């Protein structure tokens, strides 16, 4: 059994592609879902996501978990990696980063369902976790728990 992969029109996969200077300049790409006849969950985990505090310019760190149930499209993973990396020098609050990532993916993919968990490490002694989803997951699709423990400090 073979699955045909369509990569026509992709501009980043297989090429040297520098990190975009900002999320607005990042190009997210998609490819046809090779199993559009099935409802299934795709997960991306980015345990070393970084952005900048928009007021102080200090780095912020998060563990992001993105789950989605595709329809006709799936995100091309290199473009997602570059998009997430483009936040490294971008100033935005935790809430903005997390929800903006979700909204950009929803606009690109039109998934049956998407959720993102942004598990942010503390600044000023308070961790901020941000969660967004498009609605209830489709019935019959196994959606594993994100299993990222809340921040507990060193002890």
NORQUI-V914854 format. One record per residue. N is the residue number from 1. RES is the residue in one small letter. SS is DSSP state (H for helix, E for strand, - for the rest). PHI is phi in whole degrees, -180 to 180 (NA if undefined). OMEGA is omega in whole degrees, 0 to 359 (* if undefined). Layout:
<<N	RES	SS	PHI	OMEGA> <N	RES	SS	PHI	OMEGA>>
This chain:
<<1	x	-	NA	177> <2	x	-	-128	178> <3	x	-	-118	180> <4	x	-	-77	178> <5	x	-	-113	179> <6	x	-	-100	181> <7	x	-	-122	179> <8	x	-	-59	178> <9	x	-	91	178> <10	x	-	-72	184> <11	x	-	-108	187> <12	x	-	-116	183> <13	x	-	-65	179> <14	x	-	82	180> <15	x	-	-128	173> <16	x	-	-68	183> <17	x	-	-130	180> <18	x	-	-69	177> <19	x	-	-64	178> <20	x	-	-62	182> <21	x	-	-72	181> <22	x	-	-158	176> <23	x	-	-60	179> <24	x	-	-65	180> <25	x	-	-88	181> <26	x	-	-71	179> <27	x	-	-106	174> <28	x	-	-88	181> <29	x	-	-121	181> <30	x	E	-134	175> <31	x	E	-131	179> <32	x	E	-61	177> <33	x	-	-67	182> <34	x	-	-71	179> <35	x	-	-131	183> <36	x	-	-63	179> <37	x	-	-83	181> <38	x	-	-117	172> <39	x	-	-98	181> <40	x	-	-149	184> <41	x	E	-105	174> <42	x	E	-112	180> <43	x	E	-125	169> <44	x	E	-121	175> <45	x	E	-119	178> <46	x	E	-124	186> <47	x	E	-76	182> <48	x	E	-127	179> <49	x	E	-67	177> <50	x	E	-135	171> <51	x	E	-148	180> <52	x	E	-119	171> <53	x	-	-64	184> <54	x	-	-71	181> <55	x	-	-100	185> <56	x	-	-101	184> <57	x	-	78	179> <58	x	-	-75	182> <59	x	E	-72	173> <60	x	E	-119	185> <61	x	E	-127	180> <62	x	E	-147	168> <63	x	E	-108	179> <64	x	E	-99	173> <65	x	E	-129	181> <66	x	E	-116	176> <67	x	E	-118	173> <68	x	E	-151	175> <69	x	E	-109	185> <70	x	-	-77	167> <71	x	-	-105	184> <72	x	-	-87	186> <73	x	E	-132	169> <74	x	E	-125	180> <75	x	E	-77	175> <76	x	-	-77	193> <77	x	H	-67	178> <78	x	H	-65	179> <79	x	H	-65	177> <80	x	H	-66	179> <81	x	H	-59	179> <82	x	H	-67	177> <83	x	H	-61	179> <84	x	H	-64	178> <85	x	H	-65	181> <86	x	H	-68	177> <87	x	H	-78	185> <88	x	H	-55	180> <89	x	H	-114	184> <90	x	-	-108	178> <91	x	E	-91	177> <92	x	-	-163	176> <93	x	-	-68	182> <94	x	H	-54	182> <95	x	H	-62	180> <96	x	H	-65	180> <97	x	H	-57	186> <98	x	H	-62	184> <99	x	H	-72	178> <100	x	H	-63	177> <101	x	H	-61	180> <102	x	H	-61	183> <103	x	H	-65	179> <104	x	H	-67	178> <105	x	H	-67	179> <106	x	H	-62	180> <107	x	H	-64	181> <108	x	H	-75	193> <109	x	H	-101	189> <110	x	-	48	183> <111	x	-	-72	174> <112	x	-	-66	181> <113	x	E	-165	176> <114	x	E	-148	170> <115	x	E	-139	175> <116	x	E	-135	172> <117	x	E	-115	176> <118	x	E	-107	182> <119	x	E	-101	188> <120	x	E	-90	177> <121	x	-	-76	188> <122	x	-	-68	166> <123	x	E	-131	183> <124	x	-	69	176> <125	x	-	85	183> <126	x	E	-127	172> <127	x	-	-77	178> <128	x	-	-122	175> <129	x	E	-107	184> <130	x	E	-124	183> <131	x	E	-128	178> <132	x	E	-146	170> <133	x	E	-148	186> <134	x	-	-83	182> <135	x	-	152	179> <136	x	-	-75	177> <137	x	-	-67	179> <138	x	-	-60	180> <139	x	-	-65	176> <140	x	-	89	179> <141	x	-	-98	177> <142	x	-	-74	178> <143	x	-	-115	182> <144	x	-	-69	175> <145	x	-	-65	181> <146	x	-	-74	173> <147	x	-	54	173> <148	x	-	-100	183> <149	x	-	-66	174> <150	x	-	-63	182> <151	x	-	-66	181> <152	x	-	-123	181> <153	x	-	75	184> <154	x	-	-84	186> <155	x	-	-122	*>>
